[in-house]
Amino acid sequence: MAYMQFDFQSEYLQGNTTVSVILPDKPRDMTPAQFYGSGKKYKVLWLLHGTFGDHSDWIRKSNIELYACERNLAVVMPSALNSNYANWERFSIGYNMYDYLTEELMPLAHNWLPLSPRREDNYIAGLSMGGRGACVYAFSHPELFAGAAALSQVPRDIEWDRRVNPAFFKRTQGSIDNRGGLDAYLASYENTWRVLDEAVKNGVDLPKLYFACGRADPLYEGFLHFKAHAEEIGLKAKFEEIDGYRHEWRFWDLTIEKALDYFGIKA
């Protein structure tokens, strides 16, 4: 595989940002002119990091390059700070991560790199906060992705979190304040619980969905709460629970491969 990092000044992030990209490598039975001049467009996975991470996390801590190589798959990994993949217009001079991915990075990558822009060739996944981001994009922009995977994360029921998981809700409160209050937050794209409910009710053609959580993960109770709700509303999705794993990279490395298999991404 070919691995590259590139930096550019983002209009939506109001500053320089770094992106890591894995691209399929040249087969030994092709000349450079044949391969690089073929004009082929590859399937692409938009892969999101978790809290405290950046564009390099998946490269440094998982086998994603191997899995991509086996599938002839491109992978794009952006940096998002601890933004929850949301817009923060009032942070400094602005940091609009939600808009950045779909309105800037995807057009850049689809037009500058050999990546297919077709919905059936685009997938999104992430761990923890990145799993939240995968849900945000997949539910609000289902026309862009054929599949979405949330690892150690699911849509959150705000009232349930307030009662059962106040530590998690404390972080959500920051997002509520950023949106301008609870009502504005509940009506926004960040409230993936509501967005998903409405999408299912309205028969929206959602991406193929995969959710996974370790049974020793502190977020497992929330995973079960969402799983039960998904069954109630008739959501078509795969849920995977695995014993012996917490909120950890061994689990995310295992389940990103499972997600790619579930999506049917093959060489």
C-alpha positions, 0 to 999 in steps of 0.5 A, spaced: 500 500 500 501 507 499 501 511 505 501 519 505 500 525 509 498 531 507 497 538 510 492 544 507 489 550 510 481 548 511 476 553 510 471 550 515 476 548 520 479 555 520 487 553 520 492 548 517 490 540 518 493 534 517 490 528 513 492 521 513 491 516 507 492 509 505 492 508 497 492 501 493 499 499 491 501 498 484 501 490 482 508 487 480 505 485 474 503 492 472 508 498 469 508 504 473 505 507 467 499 502 466 497 503 474 498 510 475 495 512 468 489 507 469 484 512 471 481 507 476 477 509 482 477 505 488 472 504 494 474 508 500 473 508 507 472 514 511 475 512 518 474 517 524 478 517 531 476 517 538 477 522 543 484 525 544 486 522 538 488 524 531 489 522 524 495 518 525 491 513 531 488 508 526 495 507 522 499 507 529 495 502 533 491 498 528 492 493 522 488 497 518 493 498 512 493 490 512 486 490 511 485 495 506 491 492 502 487 485 502 481 489 499 484 494 495 481 499 499 483 506 500 482 509 507 482 517 509 483 519 516 482 526 518 483 529 524 478 532 529 480 534 535 475 533 541 469 536 537 464 530 537 465 531 529 460 537 530 460 544 528 463 549 534 462 556 531 463 559 537 470 556 538 475 561 537 474 563 530 470 557 528 472 550 528 466 546 523 468 539 523 461 537 521 461 541 515 468 540 514 468 532 512 462 533 507 463 540 504 471 540 504 475 534 505 470 529 501 470 533 495 478 534 495 479 527 496 474 525 491 477 530 486 485 530 487 485 522 489 483 516 485 477 515 490 470 513 487 465 518 489 459 513 488 455 512 494 456 504 493 463 505 494 464 510 500 463 507 507 464 511 514 467 508 521 470 510 527 471 508 534 468 511 540 467 519 539 469 517 531 463 512 532 459 517 534 461 521 528 460 515 523 452 515 526 452 523 525 454 523 518 451 516 516 444 518 519 444 526 516 447 524 509 445 517 508 446 518 500 453 519 501 455 512 504 453 505 503 455 502 510 457 505 517 460 502 523 460 505 530 465 501 534 464 502 542 459 507 541 451 508 539 446 513 538 445 516 545 438 517 549 439 524 552 434 523 558 437 516 559 444 518 559 442 524 564 439 518 569 443 512 568 450 515 566 451 522 568 459 522 567 457 521 560 452 526 560 457 531 563 460 531 556 454 532 552 452 538 556 458 541 553 455 540 546 448 542 548 451 549 550 454 549 544 448 548 540 445 554 544 440 550 549 437 543 550 431 544 545 436 546 539 441 540 541 435 535 540 433 538 534 440 538 531 444 533 527 447 531 533 441 528 536 442 522 532 437 518 536 432 522 534 435 523 527 435 515 526 428 515 529 425 519 524 429 516 518 426 509 520 419 512 520 420 516 513 423 509 510 430 513 508 435 508 505 440 508 510 447 505 509 448 498 512 449 499 519 454 495 524 455 496 531 459 493 536 461 493 543 465 489 548 461 486 554 467 489 559 466 496 556 463 502 560 459 504 555 456 497 554 449 498 558 448 504 553 449 499 547 444 494 550 439 500 551 440 502 544 440 495 541 433 494 545 430 501 542 433 499 535 429 492 535 423 496 537 423 501 531 425 496 526 432 498 525 436 493 520 443 493 523 448 488 525 449 488 533 456 485 535 458 484 542 464 480 544 466 478 551 473 480 554 474 486 551 473 493 554 474 500 551 481 498 547 485 498 541 485 490 540 477 490 540 477 496 535 482 492 531 478 486 531 471 489 529 474 494 524 475 488 520 469 485 522 465 491 519 469 491 512 467 483 512 460 485 513 460 491 508 462 485 503 468 489 501 473 485 497 478 486 493 
